[in-house]
Amino acid sequence: MRVPCARLLLCLPWCALSSAWNHVSKAALQEILASDDFVLVASFRRDSEKSSALQLEWDAAVATATEKLVSFDCSDDGVACQEADAASIPEIHLFQDGKRIARYNGPRRAAALLHFVARLKRPVVSEVTADDLTGFKTADETVFLAFIDPADEEAQRVYADVAKRYYEEFTFGLATSGVETPAAVTPPAVVCYKPVDGDSVSFTSFDKPGELDDWVKEASRPVIGELTTVNHQRLLDRGWSMVYLFAPTEAERQELRKALYRFAKSYYGSLTSVVVDPLDFPGLMEKLGLEPGVYPAGAVHQLSKDRVYPYPKGKPYTSSAVQQWGLDVYQGRIKPWTPPGVTTSYEDLGPTVAATRRVSIASGFPGVNIRVAGRDEL
């Protein structure tokens, strides 16, 4: 019997999932957790589309990992999944000495998974010597290194408190006395290194409460980040326009990052650019006026006026094309998208400061609950 091509294509992800994942049994999982210090466990189901999406990146991580990475199939044993503390599928947890110590909430990317394990194996704040310095600055996608005099107990405390809040996301270090302070940096200071973007920024003020915390959140933002449930509200809180770029696979999202890096770098301070895995944010494409299942796709949410501009379907994703389209939006040559059933008129589409009528669709976005009036960032 011949299988229609469309049905065969739909079956391929599940065939690949069942053949490629080297999942362990319930008994083997318990034995591994009891015998290994650190174990990263992925709990999944054969019929889960998200599990299929995780497969390639998990396989890549397993191939290069020095730590123990194991996968467990909950399809035939829901009770065992509950014992693995998997409330949703797929879910990834790090165990130490048989106890769960952290849940992974980052992007489903091999490098990010391995950085997560390495990060939690280190102290919350690592002491960095001159010999460690070069390797430490590239040990993670985002690395913070403090240059603080040991006698400055207040600055040390402030830095330690911030590190405790964010150590599951970023790597934190404290330079020892033998490490030379970077040029143009006066202690107490913190330097943020971002090897992926190839840049660094510094912080030199410990005067105001919360200032270091705010700086860490902003300094850690990549040129084009990846939207997660952890960082979504944080990025929205910046108040600048959100540029959403949707693609279903990590390879395709990486292509978007490369293609639009120059554009995003040029507008780094006034736009928040992110790639999005549509499986992680179901329904978000529709709320941005985009057709589900058509990729790549993009849209801008202008937070200051709560307006949405879907990027035209079929238009190329290049820095020059996106920049020209953005200019057309800014100068009022393109009207905002109007949600179905909503009637409105726009009278201030040019680059003015004051906002007039807003189309309120914010309540439909995960975590969107802000208004930032009086700023035309796009």
Rosetta blueprint (number, residue, H / E / L):
1 M L
2 R L
3 V L
4 P L
5 C H
6 A H
7 R H
8 L H
9 L H
10 L H
11 C H
12 L H
13 P H
14 W H
15 C H
16 A H
17 L H
18 S H
19 S H
20 A H
21 W L
22 N L
23 H L
24 V E
25 S L
26 K H
27 A H
28 A H
29 L H
30 Q H
31 E H
32 I H
33 L H
34 A H
35 S H
36 D L
37 D L
38 F E
39 V E
40 L E
41 V E
42 A E
43 S E
44 F E
45 R L
46 R L
47 D L
48 S L
49 E H
50 K H
51 S H
52 S H
53 A H
54 L H
55 Q H
56 L H
57 E H
58 W H
59 D H
60 A H
61 A H
62 V H
63 A H
64 T H
65 A L
66 T L
67 E L
68 K E
69 L E
70 V E
71 S E
72 F E
73 D E
74 C L
75 S L
76 D L
77 D L
78 G H
79 V H
80 A H
81 C H
82 Q H
83 E H
84 A L
85 D L
86 A L
87 A L
88 S L
89 I L
90 P L
91 E E
92 I E
93 H E
94 L E
95 F E
96 Q E
97 D L
98 G L
99 K E
100 R E
101 I E
102 A E
103 R E
104 Y L
105 N L
106 G L
107 P L
108 R L
109 R L
110 A H
111 A H
112 A H
113 L H
114 L H
115 H H
116 F H
117 V H
118 A H
119 R H
120 L H
121 K H
122 R L
123 P L
124 V L
125 V L
126 S E
127 E E
128 V E
129 T L
130 A L
131 D L
132 D L
133 L H
134 T H
135 G H
136 F H
137 K H
138 T L
139 A L
140 D L
141 E L
142 T L
143 V E
144 F E
145 L E
146 A E
147 F E
148 I L
149 D L
150 P L
151 A L
152 D L
153 E H
154 E H
155 A H
156 Q H
157 R H
158 V H
159 Y H
160 A H
161 D H
162 V H
163 A H
164 K H
165 R H
166 Y H
167 Y L
168 E L
169 E L
170 F L
171 T E
172 F E
173 G E
174 L E
175 A E
176 T L
177 S L
178 G L
179 V L
180 E L
181 T L
182 P L
183 A L
184 A L
185 V L
186 T L
187 P L
188 P L
189 A E
190 V E
191 V E
192 C E
193 Y E
194 K E
195 P L
196 V L
197 D L
198 G L
199 D E
200 S E
201 V E
202 S E
203 F E
204 T L
205 S L
206 F L
207 D L
208 K L
209 P L
210 G L
211 E H
212 L H
213 D H
214 D H
215 W H
216 V H
217 K H
218 E H
219 A H
220 S L
221 R L
222 P L
223 V L
224 I L
225 G E
226 E E
227 L L
228 T L
229 T L
230 V L
231 N L
232 H H
233 Q H
234 R H
235 L H
236 L H
237 D L
238 R L
239 G L
240 W L
241 S E
242 M E
243 V E
244 Y E
245 L E
246 F E
247 A L
248 P L
249 T L
250 E H
251 A H
252 E H
253 R H
254 Q H
255 E H
256 L H
257 R H
258 K H
259 A H
260 L H
261 Y H
262 R H
263 F H
264 A H
265 K H
266 S H
267 Y L
268 Y L
269 G L
270 S L
271 L E
272 T E
273 S E
274 V E
275 V E
276 V E
277 D L
278 P L
279 L L
280 D L
281 F L
282 P L
283 G L
284 L H
285 M H
286 E H
287 K H
288 L L
289 G L
290 L L
291 E L
292 P L
293 G L
294 V L
295 Y L
296 P L
297 A E
298 G E
299 A E
300 V E
301 H E
302 Q E
303 L L
304 S L
305 K L
306 D L
307 R E
308 V E
309 Y E
310 P E
311 Y L
312 P L
313 K L
314 G L
315 K L
316 P L
317 Y L
318 T L
319 S H
320 S H
321 A H
322 V H
323 Q H
324 Q H
325 W H
326 G H
327 L H
328 D H
329 V H
330 Y H
331 Q L
332 G L
333 R L
334 I L
335 K L
336 P L
337 W L
338 T L
339 P L
340 P L
341 G L
342 V L
343 T L
344 T L
345 S L
346 Y L
347 E L
348 D L
349 L L
350 G L
351 P L
352 T L
353 V L
354 A L
355 A L
356 T L
357 R L
358 R L
359 V L
360 S L
361 I L
362 A H
363 S H
364 G H
365 F L
366 P L
367 G L
368 V L
369 N L
370 I L
371 R L
372 V L
373 A L
374 G L
375 R L
376 D L
377 E L
378 L L
